[in-house]
Amino acid sequence: MDVKERNFERALGALASVRSGEVKPFVPITRSARQRVYSVSPTFASISTWLETPPDQGWAGLTCGQFPSLCGGEIAAMWFLWALRDAAAAGGYYQSPAKASVFFGRMADEILAACGDGRLQCVPQLLPAMAPASWQEIADRMPSALLQAYQLLILRNPPLALWPSGGSAAELDVALHFLNYPVHTAAADIPMTHAFRGWYYRRGPPSWISVEVRGSDDSLAETLLEREGSPDLQTAFNDPAASRQRFVIHTRCSDQCVMTFHATDGERNKTLAELRLAPLDFELGAGRLHIDRTVLASVTSRAQEICGAIRAAVVSHYEFVFLPLLALGAVAFVLTTVLGTGQDMRSRTCAM
């Protein structure tokens, strides 16, 4: 992996060691410190265009959104190594592994040389990807961080929702093909499939309707109108001509999409959210259109719902099982260590 390459780690560590300029929590090298490094490292300066983006854009924008106190061009530690990597790639230094290694090695050498001759104030960083932290900061933050880690470990108050898949239909198809089509939840980004069942009737010469569905961007959604037999309507309206007045409308669109019903003498617009409130009926020209019921494609199958319920039950009671198992594991570890050490000592005694 390129981020574990030796010269990349050297460059990252050299940058994180710089104390010239300003030092801030969660930031391996501040914006003001970067300006100081540009003046002593031509290699680092060559990618400054891609690192110094507007404060509300790029990696700095992500930092500002997560840490409002760091708005102003800072890049937090969780993103800095990716920002450095992306800037090098944008500068053309990722054409080959060898070229990237030489680039980062030269950057590290220039910064460390400046640290050595006093042009930069530097403190060696034990963990290159970690932001500088004082002992006071560690003392202030460690208790709450340990408590949070413990709560994560025992899964206290975890989210129990059956999260949907993400991505467009094309993206999901590629992933499913790669994974050999496993059982999965429906994607939240793919509009639901609606099926509307109902009938249209107008007394007089036989007539029929057409429909179209448009999204919020006025794009047409795929829609299928199937006409079906309606002997019940022949009886209800005492009209032998009303033999095929029932329909099923299939469409794949969100609730905010608008369905337009066209008749020979008028039209009506209804959002899919309105049509889901079936049963309902309304006038369409001189005729009447009735929606009996709406069927939605299930977001999760019955098997997925059962699996989700089992998972929720297990996770909800996990903390009650975890602590006894943790204690049992600790006891087993101690006993194994003691017994193993005793057996090793006896073996050494016999050998002597």
Secondary structure by P-SEA (a helix, b strand, c coil): cccccaaaaaaaaaaaacccccccccccccaaaaaaaaacccccccccccccccccccaaaaaaaacccccccccccccaaaaaaaaaaaacccccaaaaaaaaaaaaaaaaaaaaacccccccccccccccccaaaaaacaaaaaaaaaaaaaccccccccccccccaaaaaaaaaaaccccccccccbbbbbbbbbcccccccccccccccccccccccbbbbbbbbbaaaaaaacccccccccbbbbbbccccbbbbbbcccccccccccccccccbbbbcccbbbbbccccccccccaaaaaaaaaaaaaaaaaaaaaaaaaaaaaaaaaaaaaaaaaaaaaaaaaac
